[in-house]
């Protein structure tokens, strides 16, 4: 059986802070624990890469791009 997936859309950066990313990381882990493959879509800067090391993510500004 294929593993189910979920996208987690959030934002965070050096300027606005990392609170949303921190809280969503707990959600990410909960999905993994249930056998669901999570994937972050982050509206942020390059500083988030270190926070999300080992996690599946893409840094994408959905406010300016579609």
C-alpha angles and dihedrals in degrees: 000000000000118000115251118239136211131191119221113203115198144131140231141147145159090273101044099031136241103265096112091048091049093052093043090051087065089051089048090054092047091055090049090051089055092051095256118132110231125203125190123220103194128191098204148094133279092275091078092068092079092049092051098044109148093017128105110250148137126209106227131159102221091177092067101026133048 
